[in-house]
Each structure stands twice: as C-alpha cells, then as structure tokens.
Amino acid sequence: MKPMLIAHRGGAHRHDREENRPAAYRRSLSLGVDAVECDVRLSADNEVVVIHDETLDRATTGHGHVGAFRAKELAALGVPTLRELCRLVRGKVRLLVEVKSASPYRVMDVLAEEKMEREVLVISFHPEYLRPIARLRPDIELGLLLYKFGGDVPTLARYIELGRELRATTLGPNLRLCSHRLVSAIHDAGMRVIAWTANSKLLQRALIRVGVDGIVTDYPERLKTLL
C-alpha cells in the first residue's frame, strides 16, 4: 500500500511567507494530496491560529510574539485561524494539527464546533498536550512526534509505550529514525508511522522502501510522481 502524501505546512516549498497560508493549502488540494499539516498557537484573545513560530518575524511582515496579538490583527498579517482552515479542507483531505503552544482544550473546542473530529489527526512532540484530548475525546486520533531518542524518550520501546499510554493511532518519527526495524516495531504495536519531513525524491524513496504509512513533505508535487 502506498503511503499518504501529506503537505507540510500546506506544502509551501519552504517559502516562509507562504507556509501555513490558505493559498499553499489550496495548491496542495489541487495536487490531490491525501492530507495537509498545520501548526497551531493561541492568539491574545484565545483564538487558535495557524502559525509555526512563537514570533511573527520570520513568516509575516509583523514583529513580536504571536500571543501578544488578537486574531483579527494576525489575520491582517495573513495568519489564518484553525477554524478557517477546517472549513477550507473539510470533506476533502485529512488535517494534521500540530499543537505547538495552543491549549489542547481550545483545539478540541474548535474541532468539535467545526465537526472535524473524525477528519483530523492531532499531533505533538509533547505528551502533555495530547493527554487531555486522549482523556476527554477518544474519538479524535492522536499522533506523538519524535525528533531523536534521548531524554524523556530514550528508546524505541519507550516511544511505543508512550504512544500506547496516549491511545495514539500514529507515531511520527523524524525521517532519520525510520529504519525497517523501527517501522516494523511500531506496526507490530498496532500503530501507523508518519515520517517527516522528506523533501528530496531520494529520501522519499527510502521512506517508501521501509514501509512508512505517511510522508510529510514541503514538496508534495515531487512525492506525487513516486506514488
């Protein structure tokens, strides 16, 4: 079975001012991707907004911390809300929502209000952001991300154990971790593997060979030619 094609931050080709913007998501939808990924944080007025960084400086023409601005002010800088993105992709593709610093409770609220519970995968590097969702909304699928082993996640066994504790359906290791052994062990534990972020065809082919279930990429059109 071929892996899911997932457009990272909308598939913005690493152009800072395009990532996590509606135009990038629309382009990826037109390509026929299977899913799109976004990052969420909280605005000053407690709205869940779609932006990767803690500050505005890299990805917008604004300056300062995201949490110091209201959603309306952020919208003027091109930063959409999660609510807007849900409405753009609902019924078309799966939405991966990476919780950066947004309250998991507010994320749950938006997903419920937009009737997106069964069309999303909420992901994070931080188990504490996923635990409230696991406890209160078992109908929302979860995925635990990992950059490297060490610290709180010293081994593959501990990674799988954390996934089970969260009732996660998916584990999301960095592509450098994705060996046949890792992918097989996660599959044997009953979870999917979504690898990130593979931008060259060489890396994309390698991930296909080891049997991952999904590949996150800034260049969905490249991966599309391999699937």
C-alpha positions as CSV (number, residue, x, y, z in Angstrom):
1,M,0.0,0.0,0.0
2,K,1.4,3.4,-0.9
3,P,1.9,5.9,1.9
4,M,-0.2,9.0,2.5
5,L,1.0,12.2,0.8
6,I,1.0,14.9,3.5
7,A,1.7,18.5,2.6
8,H,3.8,20.1,5.4
9,R,2.5,23.5,6.5
10,G,0.4,23.4,3.3
11,G,3.3,22.3,1.1
12,A,4.8,25.8,0.9
13,H,8.1,24.8,-0.7
14,R,10.0,26.3,2.3
15,H,8.9,29.9,1.3
16,D,8.5,31.5,4.8
17,R,5.7,33.8,3.8
18,E,3.6,31.1,2.2
19,E,3.7,28.4,4.8
20,N,0.5,27.7,6.8
21,R,-1.3,30.1,4.5
22,P,-4.6,29.3,2.7
23,A,-3.0,29.7,-0.8
24,A,-0.5,27.0,0.0
25,Y,-3.3,24.6,1.2
26,R,-5.3,25.3,-1.9
27,R,-2.4,24.5,-4.2
28,S,-1.9,21.2,-2.4
29,L,-5.6,20.4,-2.6
30,S,-5.4,20.9,-6.3
31,L,-2.5,18.4,-6.5
32,G,-4.6,15.7,-4.9
33,V,-2.7,15.2,-1.7
34,D,-4.1,12.9,1.0
35,A,-3.6,15.2,3.9
36,V,-2.3,18.6,4.9
37,E,-0.4,19.6,8.1
38,C,-0.6,22.8,10.1
39,D,0.8,24.3,13.3
40,V,-1.3,26.0,15.9
41,R,-0.9,28.5,18.7
42,L,-3.1,30.8,20.7
43,S,-3.8,34.5,20.0
44,A,-4.2,37.1,22.7
45,D,-7.9,36.7,22.5
46,N,-7.7,32.9,22.9
47,E,-8.3,32.0,19.3
48,V,-6.5,29.1,17.8
49,V,-4.4,30.4,14.9
50,V,-2.3,28.7,12.3
51,I,1.4,29.6,12.5
52,H,4.6,27.7,13.3
53,D,6.9,30.1,15.1
54,E,6.4,31.6,18.5
55,T,7.1,35.0,16.9
56,L,5.8,36.7,13.8
57,D,9.1,37.9,12.4
58,R,10.1,35.0,10.0
59,A,6.7,34.1,8.5
60,T,5.0,37.5,8.3
61,T,5.8,41.2,7.9
62,G,4.9,41.7,11.6
63,H,7.1,41.6,14.7
64,G,6.7,40.2,18.2
65,H,5.1,37.3,19.9
66,V,2.1,35.6,18.3
67,G,0.3,35.5,21.7
68,A,0.5,39.3,22.1
69,F,-1.8,39.9,19.1
70,R,-5.6,39.3,18.7
71,A,-6.8,37.0,15.9
72,K,-8.1,40.0,13.9
73,E,-4.6,41.6,14.0
74,L,-3.0,38.3,13.0
75,A,-5.4,37.9,10.1
76,A,-4.2,41.3,8.7
77,L,-0.7,39.7,8.6
78,G,-2.0,36.7,6.7
79,V,-2.3,34.3,9.7
80,P,-5.5,32.2,9.4
81,T,-7.4,30.6,12.2
82,L,-7.7,26.9,12.7
83,R,-11.5,27.4,12.2
84,E,-10.8,28.9,8.7
85,L,-8.5,26.0,7.8
86,C,-11.1,23.4,8.9
87,R,-13.6,25.0,6.6
88,L,-11.2,25.0,3.7
89,V,-10.2,21.3,3.9
90,R,-13.3,19.7,5.5
91,G,-14.6,16.8,3.5
92,K,-11.6,17.0,1.1
93,V,-8.5,15.7,2.9
94,R,-7.3,14.7,6.4
95,L,-6.0,17.5,8.5
96,L,-2.9,17.0,10.8
97,V,-2.9,19.6,13.5
98,E,0.4,20.1,15.4
99,V,-0.1,21.6,18.8
100,K,2.8,24.0,19.5
101,S,1.5,26.1,22.4
102,A,-2.2,26.3,21.8
103,S,-4.4,24.9,24.6
104,P,-5.5,21.4,23.7
105,Y,-8.8,22.3,25.2
106,R,-9.3,25.2,22.8
107,V,-8.2,22.9,19.9
108,M,-10.8,20.4,21.0
109,D,-13.4,23.1,21.1
110,V,-12.7,24.3,17.6
111,L,-12.6,20.8,16.1
112,A,-15.9,19.9,17.7
113,E,-17.6,23.1,16.6
114,E,-16.4,22.6,13.1
115,K,-17.4,18.9,13.2
116,M,-13.9,17.8,12.3
117,E,-13.3,15.3,15.0
118,R,-13.2,12.3,12.6
119,E,-11.2,14.2,9.9
120,V,-8.1,15.1,11.9
121,L,-5.0,13.7,13.5
122,V,-3.8,15.9,16.4
123,I,0.0,15.6,16.8
124,S,2.6,17.0,19.1
125,F,6.1,16.4,20.4
126,H,4.7,17.0,23.9
127,P,2.6,14.2,25.5
128,E,1.2,16.7,28.0
129,Y,-0.6,18.4,25.1
130,L,-2.2,15.2,23.9
131,R,-3.2,13.7,27.3
132,P,-6.3,15.9,27.8
133,I,-7.5,15.0,24.3
134,A,-6.9,11.3,24.9
135,R,-8.9,11.6,28.2
136,L,-11.8,13.7,27.0
137,R,-12.2,13.0,23.3
138,P,-11.2,9.4,22.4
139,D,-12.9,10.0,19.0
140,I,-10.0,12.3,18.0
141,E,-7.0,10.5,16.7
142,L,-3.6,11.3,18.1
143,G,0.0,11.1,17.0
144,L,3.2,11.5,19.0
145,L,6.1,13.1,17.2
146,L,9.8,12.5,17.9
147,Y,12.9,14.2,16.7
148,K,15.6,12.0,18.3
149,F,15.9,9.4,21.0
150,G,17.2,10.6,24.4
151,G,15.9,12.5,27.4
152,D,12.3,11.5,28.1
153,V,12.2,9.2,25.1
154,P,15.5,7.2,25.3
155,T,14.5,4.1,23.4
156,L,12.1,2.8,20.7
157,A,10.4,0.7,23.4
158,R,9.7,3.8,25.5
159,Y,8.4,5.7,22.4
160,I,5.9,2.9,21.7
161,E,5.0,2.7,25.4
162,L,4.2,6.5,25.4
163,G,2.1,6.0,22.2
164,R,0.1,3.3,23.9
165,E,-0.4,5.3,27.0
166,L,-1.9,8.1,24.9
167,R,-4.0,5.6,22.8
168,A,-2.3,7.1,19.8
169,T,-3.0,5.7,16.4
170,T,0.2,7.1,15.0
171,L,3.8,7.7,15.8
172,G,5.6,10.4,13.9
173,P,9.4,9.9,13.9
174,N,11.9,12.2,12.1
175,L,12.8,10.6,8.8
176,R,16.4,9.9,10.1
177,L,15.0,7.4,12.6
178,C,12.9,5.4,10.1
179,S,14.6,2.1,9.7
180,H,12.9,-1.2,8.8
181,R,13.3,-2.2,12.4
182,L,11.6,0.9,13.8
183,V,8.7,0.8,11.3
184,S,8.1,-2.9,11.9
185,A,8.2,-2.5,15.7
186,I,5.6,0.3,15.5
187,H,3.4,-1.7,13.2
188,D,3.6,-4.7,15.5
189,A,2.4,-2.4,18.3
190,G,-0.7,-1.6,16.2
191,M,0.2,2.0,15.2
192,R,0.9,3.8,12.0
193,V,4.2,5.5,11.1
194,I,4.2,9.0,9.6
195,A,7.7,10.3,8.8
196,W,8.7,13.9,8.5
197,T,10.0,15.9,6.6
198,A,11.2,14.4,3.3
199,N,11.8,16.9,0.5
200,S,14.1,15.1,-1.9
201,K,13.0,12.1,-4.1
202,L,15.9,10.2,-2.7
203,L,14.6,10.5,0.9
204,Q,11.0,9.9,-0.2
205,R,12.0,6.7,-2.0
206,A,13.9,5.5,1.1
207,L,10.8,6.0,3.3
208,I,8.6,4.2,0.8
209,R,11.0,1.2,0.9
210,V,10.9,0.9,4.7
211,G,7.1,0.9,4.6
212,V,6.0,4.1,6.3
213,D,2.3,4.8,6.2
214,G,2.6,8.5,5.5
215,I,5.3,11.0,4.3
216,V,5.2,14.7,5.3
217,T,6.9,17.0,2.7
218,D,7.2,20.6,1.7
219,Y,7.2,19.4,-1.9
220,P,4.1,17.3,-2.4
221,E,4.4,17.5,-6.2
222,R,7.7,15.6,-6.0
223,L,6.3,12.8,-3.9
224,K,3.2,12.7,-6.1
225,T,5.3,11.4,-9.0
226,L,6.6,8.5,-6.9
227,L,3.2,7.2,-5.7
